[in-house]
Amino acid sequence: MATMNILVAVCLVYVLFLFAIAFLAERAARRGRSRWLRSSVIYTLSLSIYCTAWTFYGAVGNAARSGLEYLTIYIGPSLVMLGWWWLLRKLVRIGRSQHITSIADLISSRYGKSNLLAVGVTIFAVIGTTPYIALQLQSVTLSFQVFAGTQLDTSGPVDKDSTALLVAAGLAVFTIIFGTRNLDVNERHHGVVIAIAVEAIVKLFALLAVGAFVVWGLAGGVGEILHKIDTSEIGQWQLQSDRWATLIFLSAAAFLCLPRMFQVMVVEIDSESHLRTASWAFPAYLMVMSLFVVPIAVMGLELMPEGSNPDLFVLTLPLASGKEGLAMLSFIGGFSSATSMVIVAALALSTMVSNHIVMPIWLAATGGGAQMSGDVRTVVIMARRFSIASVVVLGYLYFRLSGGGTALASIGLTSFAGVAQFLPVMIGGIFWRGATRTGAFAGLTVGFVIWAYCLLLPSFGSGAFLSAETMENGLFGLSWLRPYALFGIEGLDPLVHAILWSILLNALTFYIASLVGFPSPLERLQGAQFVNVYEHSATPQGWSGTAAQSEDLMIMAQRILGAREAQTLFEREARRQGVSGYLPEPSPDFLRKLERELSGSVGGATAHAMVGQIVGGTSVSVEDLMAVADETAQMMEYSNQLEAKSEELARTARQLRQANEKLTQLSVQKDAFLGQVSHELRTPMTSIRAFSEILRDSELLGEEEKVKYSSIIHDEALRLTRLLDDLLDLSVLENGQVNLNLQQGELRMLLDHAIASALTGNEGETIKVYRRRHEETVKLHTDLDRLSQVFINLISNAQKYCDALDPELTISVAHTGRVVQVDFIDNGAGISKEDQAVIFEKFARVGEMKAGGAGLGLAICREIMARLGGSVSYLPGQGGAAFRVELPIHRPPKAS
């Protein structure tokens, strides 16, 4: 058997080899020769960080204990890569456009750049990842002891010696050296990434070598090993559907939410095109990794002494056969699996701790914050180095406290369950604009508390954190609070039980709290940027500064980005603005650009706070919401067109006069529009303020009056919300930023849905609707949701504005082979000839209509029909208000 000295020497040589590879990669990147480092192959291999000691050692142990259940840890990520490629692409696009540095930065940026939420996510991530780091240290320690001959039969507890501590120290040093060279996390850590790619090849080769030896060297060939598998308990298909489904979900969720996976998958990626290769290549890599798991487990159970640790069959089978060279290769493969995970996990967590905990504390402690002199870069780098060491030490402490005797798979599942709590908040944030910061924080807190109580704390053993009485009778003696039988649900596997309650209550709390609350303006803007990331690439935050603040911004940027980088950024912007010198005007566009650059070094929330300290004020206001709306967006687009044509315009006075005339006309239209918007916003806001002051200052109000005034405030707030939603919707439509979802559908079903939606919940008498359903059997190929929105608006208008004593609405359909016409005619007084010309304009209302409204509904209908390749128009002379919707049946709608 190899001696401990030889093993240590081999480890040192291997680590030096990785140091050399990482150093050469870093030097090549600095010299601009990094094209090969940015290839899709390197990116795919870096994703192998998922395959840790759990998959190298623990998969065999899991197969020996639970049969084919080990496959679930490969199926989950494979399903994500093969079936959820669109989700990964959206995450990567968000990461690139928002300069996301970690999963904590992603979540905090989505929910209004809340640093409190980022702190919570960071703490939860550290706690959730700690067991997994302990798993890696345990696997390496067990491997050392097997080679050292101190514990050939590895069924007993692991000695608490210095082996794990030495390994942890070495990994921390490597990560500090090659993980904190670049302050900007958006700059790829080429040294670390190439080291991970090399380790991916090493561990795959090692596992295949051991597997080949087991099949052809020990079993006698493929036929013999298949026979042994068929006759063993492992080969029996025993499917626990609830546990299999839970494990597949858990591994898929962890693949998306693990800080280390987010680091390599989103932060370190160079191009979205790499995902196309990885979508099939990484599942293939996992398949090859799992190829010999069952043969090794079967032969280990057959040949190794009873009581041997199945987690180490990959090592003990070659050693028992006298193949010390193969065993050494196997050890290096396991060592690679463990070390790569710890390195990237420590790197990702240190970034989160530094950006969201250390930096905000430092800014608060220094008093002057962003405007103080000094070098923030030194503080950030030292914070990340200290965080790396702290994270690794926490893993070591968990290893010592837990005794290190738990099966590798169970430790890994505990960690997976912890980080899976990020999934509802993350998925909800990128697909649901109504998600709020309060909902996210509440959901995460509930999920992590239940996970810790039902899974993490019991993993330390009875009496460590939870007493035997609590485990048996529940917290405070309440049987429905037993960790393994929460709410009285008994008989479930502990893991299934913990995942069921933690994820369910996490998602439910997140959803309910988001519905009860209301997103802040910045949350709404960030929500729009995340949900519609393909249409928006910049975050309109409404920063505004003065020329006197440019120097302060330069000082701050130099302290964080470095003198050379900051000066280059400012000089480039000054040239773009046509300003002499190197200090540009702090325009909103430049301030947004500066914030994005700073976020790469200190995180989005901290960068937002630092810019805010200098420019002052609130970054989002009603004006900012209007900036996302119609006219300002048009002005920005028009301004960009003017800049692109500036050289041509400067050559001739005629072109300059034309441009000035257009700009003047646009300014007039803008002023008129903003005046109307201000009026529509001021009216409900005045009511809200007035009645809220009455409620606040009047002590003698009766209960009935309080209810009355509260109802007025609530109704006016809803009116304001509807106005802002309509503004945002109209802006997207008018700028051609809408994505059409083309589907096949029947006109009759669409009208049924529109009528039900428009008339349900209306107070008072509901308008009678007359139809000839046999005429409505028309097949359409269009965006059914957008067309339904038009129908609902027209039906709602008839319900609101028809002034007949017995209101009626007739819907008639006529169609040729190519075009379908749908008429909506009520029996009211109709619309006057003077008003017919303006009813489709923004904020146009016919007199003082009884139902009020901002006058945006028909303008939105007009824009929708234009995108669908059709039209909506008013039909005069029908006896009442009459509208016609005309749409092509077969011709595909226009996208822009």
Residue pairs with C-beta under 8 A, 6 or more apart in sequence:
1 147
1 149
1 319
1 324
2 147
2 324
2 327
2 328
3 148
4 144
4 147
4 148
7 144
7 147
7 148
7 328
7 331
10 328
10 331
10 332
11 335
14 332
14 335
14 336
15 170
15 174
18 174
18 195
18 198
18 199
19 174
19 177
21 191
21 194
21 195
21 198
22 178
22 191
22 192
22 194
22 195
23 191
25 34
25 37
25 190
25 191
25 193
25 194
25 195
26 178
26 181
26 190
26 191
28 34
28 37
28 190
29 37
29 188
29 190
34 190
36 42
37 188
37 190
37 193
37 194
38 188
38 270
38 271
39 274
40 271
40 273
40 274
40 276
40 277
40 278
40 281
41 197
41 277
41 281
42 193
42 194
42 197
43 264
43 268
43 269
43 270
43 274
43 277
43 278
44 274
44 277
44 278
44 281
44 282
44 285
45 196
45 197
45 200
45 201
45 285
46 193
46 196
46 197
46 200
46 264
46 268
47 261
47 264
47 265
47 278
47 282
47 285
48 196
48 197
48 199
48 200
48 203
48 204
48 282
48 285
48 340
49 196
49 200
49 260
49 261
49 264
49 340
49 341
49 344
50 77
50 255
50 258
50 261
50 286
51 200
51 203
51 285
51 286
51 289
51 337
52 132
52 135
52 136
52 337
52 338
52 340
52 341
52 412
53 135
53 136
53 138
53 139
53 140
53 334
53 337
53 338
53 341
53 408
54 73
54 132
54 135
54 408
54 409
54 411
54 412
55 73
55 74
55 289
55 337
56 139
56 203
56 207
56 314
56 333
56 334
56 337
56 338
57 139
57 142
57 311
57 312
57 314
57 315
57 334
57 337
57 408
58 135
58 139
58 311
58 407
58 408
58 409
58 412
59 70
59 73
59 289
59 290
59 293
59 409
60 70
60 293
60 296
60 297
60 300
60 310
60 311
60 313
60 314
61 297
61 309
61 310
61 311
61 312
61 313
61 407
61 408
61 409
62 69
62 70
62 73
62 407
62 408
62 409
63 69
63 70
63 234
63 293
63 294
63 297
63 310
64 234
64 297
64 300
64 301
64 310
64 313
65 310
65 407
65 409
66 409
67 233
67 234
67 235
67 236
67 237
67 238
68 234
68 237
68 294
69 240
69 243
69 244
69 247
70 290
70 293
70 409
71 290
72 244
72 247
72 248
72 251
73 247
73 251
73 412
74 251
74 286
74 287
74 289
74 290
75 248
75 251
76 247
76 248
76 249
76 250
76 251
76 252
76 253
76 254
76 255
77 251
77 252
77 255
77 282
77 283
77 286
78 282
78 283
78 286
78 287
79 248
79 252
80 87
80 88
80 252
80 255
80 256
81 88
81 278
81 279
81 280
81 282
81 283
82 279
82 280
82 283
85 275
85 276
85 279
87 256
87 427
88 265
88 275
88 279
89 272
89 275
90 430
90 533
90 534
91 106
91 256
91 265
91 266
91 430
92 265
92 266
92 269
92 272
92 275
93 272
93 533
93 534
94 100
94 106
94 430
94 530
94 533
95 106
95 266
95 267
95 269
96 272
97 529
97 533
97 536
97 537
97 538
98 106
98 109
98 529
98 530
98 539
98 596
98 599
98 604
99 186
99 596
99 597
99 599
99 600
99 604
100 106
100 109
100 266
100 267
100 604
101 185
101 186
101 267
101 351
101 355
101 599
101 600
101 603
101 604
102 185
102 259
102 262
102 263
102 267
102 348
102 351
102 352
102 355
102 603
103 121
103 125
103 257
103 259
103 262
103 348
103 352
103 422
103 426
104 118
104 121
104 122
104 125
104 352
104 355
104 356
104 603
105 118
105 352
105 355
105 356
105 599
105 603
105 604
105 605
106 262
106 266
106 426
106 429
107 117
107 118
107 121
107 422
107 425
107 426
107 429
107 440
108 114
108 115
108 117
108 118
108 121
108 356
108 603
108 604
108 605
109 526
109 604
109 605
110 429
110 430
110 435
110 440
110 526
110 527
110 530
111 117
111 429
111 435
111 436
111 437
111 440
111 523
111 526
112 437
112 519
112 520
112 522
112 523
112 526
113 522
113 526
113 604
113 605
113 608
114 437
114 441
114 605
115 356
115 360
115 605
115 606
115 609
116 441
117 437
117 440
117 441
117 444
118 352
118 355
118 356
118 603
118 605
119 356
119 357
119 360
120 441
120 444
120 445
121 352
121 356
121 422
121 444
122 349
122 352
122 353
122 356
122 357
124 418
124 421
124 422
124 444
124 448
125 259
125 349
125 352
125 419
125 422
126 349
126 352
126 353
126 391
126 394
127 418
127 448
127 452
127 456
128 415
128 418
128 419
128 421
128 448
128 451
129 258
129 259
129 260
129 345
129 349
129 391
129 395
129 415
129 418
129 419
130 391
130 394
130 395
130 398
130 415
131 398
131 402
131 411
131 412
131 414
131 415
131 418
131 456
131 459
132 341
132 345
132 395
132 411
132 412
132 415
133 341
133 342
133 345
133 346
133 391
133 392
133 394
133 395
133 396
133 398
134 395
134 396
134 398
134 399
134 402
134 404
134 411
135 408
135 411
135 412
135 415
136 337
136 338
136 339
136 341
136 342
136 395
137 164
137 167
137 168
137 338
137 342
137 395
137 396
137 399
138 158
138 164
138 399
138 404
138 408
138 411
139 311
139 334
139 337
139 338
139 408
140 163
140 164
140 167
140 334
140 335
140 338
140 339
141 158
141 161
141 163
141 164
141 167
141 399
141 404
142 151
142 154
142 158
142 309
142 311
142 312
143 312
143 315
143 331
143 334
143 335
144 163
145 151
145 154
145 158
145 159
145 163
146 152
146 154
146 312
146 315
146 316
146 319
147 315
147 319
147 327
147 331
150 159
151 158
151 159
152 316
153 305
153 307
153 308
154 308
154 309
154 311
154 312
154 316
155 307
155 308
155 309
156 405
157 403
157 404
157 405
158 403
158 404
158 405
160 400
160 404
164 396
164 399
164 400
164 404
165 396
168 342
168 392
168 393
168 395
168 396
169 392
171 339
171 342
171 343
171 346
171 392
172 346
172 388
172 389
172 392
174 339
174 343
175 192
175 342
175 343
175 346
175 347
175 350
175 388
175 392
176 385
176 388
176 389
178 189
178 191
178 192
178 195
179 189
179 192
179 343
179 346
179 347
179 350
179 384
179 388
180 350
180 381
180 384
180 385
180 388
181 189
181 191
182 189
183 377
183 380
183 381
183 560
183 561
183 562
183 601
184 561
184 600
184 601
185 267
185 351
185 600
185 601
186 267
186 600
187 600
188 268
188 270
189 268
189 347
192 343
192 344
192 347
193 264
193 268
195 340
195 343
196 264
196 340
196 343
196 344
199 336
199 337
199 339
199 340
200 285
200 336
200 340
202 332
202 333
202 336
203 333
203 334
203 336
203 337
204 285
204 288
204 289
204 333
205 329
205 333
206 329
206 330
206 332
206 333
206 334
206 336
207 289
207 292
207 314
207 330
207 333
208 288
208 291
208 292
209 326
209 329
209 330
210 292
210 296
210 314
210 317
210 318
210 326
210 329
210 330
210 333
211 291
211 292
211 295
211 296
212 292
213 317
213 318
213 321
213 323
213 326
214 225
214 292
214 295
214 296
214 299
214 317
215 221
215 222
215 225
215 292
215 295
217 321
217 323
218 299
218 303
218 317
218 321
219 225
219 228
219 295
219 299
225 295
225 298
225 299
228 298
228 299
228 302
229 235
229 294
229 295
229 298
232 298
232 301
232 302
234 294
234 297
234 298
234 301
235 294
235 298
240 493
242 492
242 493
242 496
243 493
243 495
243 496
246 493
246 495
246 496
246 499
246 500
247 413
247 495
249 420
249 499
250 413
250 416
250 417
250 420
250 495
250 499
251 416
253 416
253 419
253 420
253 423
254 261
254 415
254 416
254 419
254 420
255 261
256 262
256 423
256 426
257 419
257 420
257 421
257 422
257 423
257 426
258 345
258 416
258 419
259 345
259 348
259 349
259 352
259 419
260 341
260 344
260 345
260 347
260 348
262 348
263 344
263 347
263 348
263 351
264 344
267 348
269 275
296 313
296 314
296 317
297 310
297 313
299 313
299 317
300 308
300 310
300 313
300 316
300 317
301 310
303 317
303 320
304 313
304 316
304 317
304 320
308 316
309 316
311 407
311 408
314 330
314 333
314 334
315 327
315 330
315 331
315 334
318 324
318 326
318 327
318 330
319 327
342 392
342 395
345 391
346 387
346 388
346 391
346 392
347 388
349 387
349 388
349 391
350 383
350 384
350 385
350 387
350 388
350 391
351 384
351 387
351 603
353 383
353 384
353 387
353 390
353 391
354 380
354 383
354 384
354 387
354 602
355 602
355 603
355 605
355 606
356 603
356 605
356 606
358 379
358 380
358 383
358 386
358 387
359 379
359 380
359 383
359 602
359 603
359 606
360 605
360 606
360 609
362 379
362 383
363 369
363 370
363 606
363 609
363 610
363 613
366 372
366 374
369 609
369 610
369 613
370 552
370 556
370 609
370 610
370 611
370 613
370 614
371 552
371 555
371 556
371 613
371 614
373 555
373 559
374 559
375 559
376 556
376 559
376 560
376 602
377 559
377 560
377 561
377 562
377 601
380 560
380 601
380 602
401 460
401 464
402 411
402 459
402 460
402 461
403 461
406 459
410 459
411 459
413 495
414 455
414 456
414 459
417 451
417 455
417 495
417 498
417 499
417 502
418 448
418 451
418 452
418 455
418 456
420 499
420 503
421 444
421 447
421 448
421 451
421 502
421 503
421 506
422 444
423 503
424 443
424 447
424 503
424 506
424 507
424 510
425 435
425 440
425 443
425 444
425 506
425 510
428 435
428 440
428 507
428 510
428 511
428 514
429 435
429 440
429 527
429 530
430 530
430 531
430 533
431 531
432 514
432 527
432 531
433 519
433 524
433 527
433 528
433 531
434 514
434 515
434 519
434 527
435 510
435 514
435 519
435 527
436 513
436 514
436 517
436 518
436 519
436 523
437 519
437 520
437 523
438 513
438 514
438 517
439 509
439 510
439 511
439 512
439 513
439 514
439 515
439 517
440 510
440 514
442 509
442 510
442 513
443 506
443 507
443 508
443 509
443 510
443 511
443 513
444 506
444 510
446 502
446 505
446 506
446 509
447 502
447 503
447 505
447 506
447 509
448 502
450 486
450 498
450 501
450 502
450 505
450 506
451 498
451 502
453 466
453 475
453 483
454 483
454 484
454 486
454 494
454 497
454 498
454 501
454 502
455 494
455 495
455 498
455 502
457 464
457 465
457 466
457 483
458 466
458 471
458 483
458 484
458 494
462 468
462 471
466 483
470 482
470 483
471 482
471 483
471 484
472 482
473 479
473 482
474 480
474 481
474 482
474 483
474 485
475 481
479 485
479 488
480 486
480 487
480 488
484 494
484 497
485 497
486 497
486 501
487 501
489 497
489 500
489 501
492 500
518 721
519 527
520 620
521 620
521 621
521 622
521 624
521 625
522 541
522 619
522 620
524 625
524 724
525 539
525 540
525 541
525 620
525 624
525 625
525 628
526 539
528 536
528 628
528 728
529 536
529 538
529 539
532 732
532 737
534 739
535 732
535 737
535 738
535 739
536 737
538 592
539 592
539 596
540 588
540 592
540 624
540 627
540 628
541 588
541 591
541 592
541 595
541 619
541 620
541 624
542 588
542 619
542 620
542 621
542 623
542 624
542 627
543 586
543 588
543 591
543 592
543 595
543 611
543 615
543 619
544 586
544 588
544 591
544 615
544 617
545 553
545 586
545 587
545 591
545 614
545 615
546 586
547 583
547 585
547 586
549 586
549 614
549 615
550 570
550 583
550 584
550 585
550 586
551 583
552 614
553 586
553 591
553 594
553 611
553 614
554 566
554 567
554 570
554 582
554 583
556 598
556 610
556 614
557 566
557 569
557 570
557 594
557 597
557 598
558 566
558 567
560 566
560 598
560 601
560 602
560 610
561 569
561 597
561 598
561 601
567 582
569 594
569 597
570 582
570 583
570 584
571 582
573 584
573 590
573 593
574 580
574 581
574 582
574 583
574 584
576 584
577 584
577 585
577 587
577 590
579 585
584 590
586 615
591 611
591 615
594 611
595 607
595 608
595 611
596 607
598 606
598 607
598 610
598 611
599 606
599 607
599 608
601 607
602 610
608 619
612 619
622 681
625 724
625 727
625 728
626 632
626 674
626 677
626 727
627 633
628 727
628 728
628 731
629 677
629 727
629 728
629 730
629 731
630 673
630 727
630 730
630 731
630 734
630 842
631 669
631 670
631 673
631 674
632 670
633 731
633 734
633 735
634 666
634 734
634 735
635 666
635 670
637 735
638 662
638 663
638 666
642 649
642 659
642 663
645 659
648 655
649 655
649 656
649 659
650 656
673 842
673 843
676 842
676 843
677 727
677 843
680 723
680 843
680 854
681 720
681 723
684 716
684 717
684 719
684 720
684 723
685 716
685 720
687 712
687 713
687 716
688 713
688 716
688 717
688 720
691 709
691 710
691 712
691 713
692 713
694 701
694 709
695 701
695 706
695 709
695 710
695 713
701 709
719 852
722 854
723 854
723 856
726 854
726 856
726 857
726 860
727 856
729 860
730 842
730 856
730 859
730 860
730 863
732 738
733 860
733 863
733 864
733 867
734 863
736 867
736 895
736 896
738 786
738 867
739 895
740 782
740 783
740 786
740 867
740 868
740 893
740 895
741 783
741 784
741 785
742 781
742 782
742 783
742 892
742 893
743 781
743 782
743 783
743 784
744 779
744 780
744 781
745 779
745 780
745 782
745 784
746 776
746 777
746 778
746 779
746 780
747 776
747 777
747 778
747 779
747 780
747 813
747 820
747 822
748 773
748 776
748 777
748 778
750 780
750 784
750 787
750 788
750 791
751 771
751 776
751 791
751 811
751 822
753 788
754 788
754 791
754 792
754 795
755 769
755 795
757 788
757 792
758 791
758 792
758 795
758 796
758 799
759 766
759 767
759 769
759 795
759 799
762 799
765 807
766 799
767 798
767 799
767 802
767 807
767 808
767 809
767 826
768 806
768 807
768 808
768 809
769 795
769 808
769 809
769 810
769 811
770 808
770 809
770 810
770 811
771 810
771 811
771 812
772 812
772 813
775 812
775 813
775 814
776 813
778 813
778 815
778 820
778 889
779 889
780 787
780 820
780 887
780 889
781 889
781 890
781 892
782 868
782 887
782 893
783 867
783 868
783 893
786 864
786 867
786 868
787 864
787 868
787 887
789 860
789 861
789 864
790 861
790 864
790 865
790 872
790 885
791 822
791 885
793 857
793 858
793 860
793 861
794 824
794 861
794 872
794 883
794 885
795 809
795 824
796 857
797 857
797 858
797 881
798 807
798 809
798 824
798 826
798 828
798 881
799 807
799 809
800 849
800 850
800 851
800 853
801 828
801 846
801 849
801 850
801 851
801 881
802 808
802 809
802 826
802 827
802 828
802 880
802 881
803 828
803 829
804 826
804 827
804 828
804 829
804 880
806 827
807 826
807 827
807 828
808 826
808 827
809 824
809 825
809 826
809 827
810 823
810 824
810 825
810 826
811 822
811 823
811 824
812 822
812 823
812 825
813 820
813 821
813 822
813 823
814 820
814 821
814 823
815 821
815 889
817 889
818 888
818 889
818 890
818 891
819 886
819 887
819 888
819 889
820 886
820 887
820 888
820 889
821 884
821 885
821 886
822 884
822 885
822 886
822 887
823 875
823 882
823 883
823 884
823 885
824 882
824 883
824 884
824 885
825 875
825 878
825 879
825 880
825 881
825 882
825 883
826 880
826 881
826 882
827 879
827 880
828 880
828 881
829 880
830 878
830 879
830 880
830 881
830 882
831 839
831 846
831 874
831 881
832 846
833 876
835 844
835 846
835 847
836 874
836 876
838 844
839 846
839 858
839 874
840 858
840 859
840 861
840 862
840 872
840 874
841 859
842 855
842 856
842 859
843 854
843 855
843 856
844 855
844 858
844 859
845 853
845 855
858 872
861 872
862 871
862 872
865 871
865 872
865 885
865 886
865 887
866 894
867 893
867 894
867 895
867 896
868 887
868 893
868 894
869 887
869 888
869 891
869 892
869 893
869 894
870 885
870 886
870 887
870 888
870 893
871 885
871 886
872 883
872 884
872 885
872 886
873 883
873 884
873 886
874 881
874 882
874 883
874 884
875 882
875 883
875 884
876 882
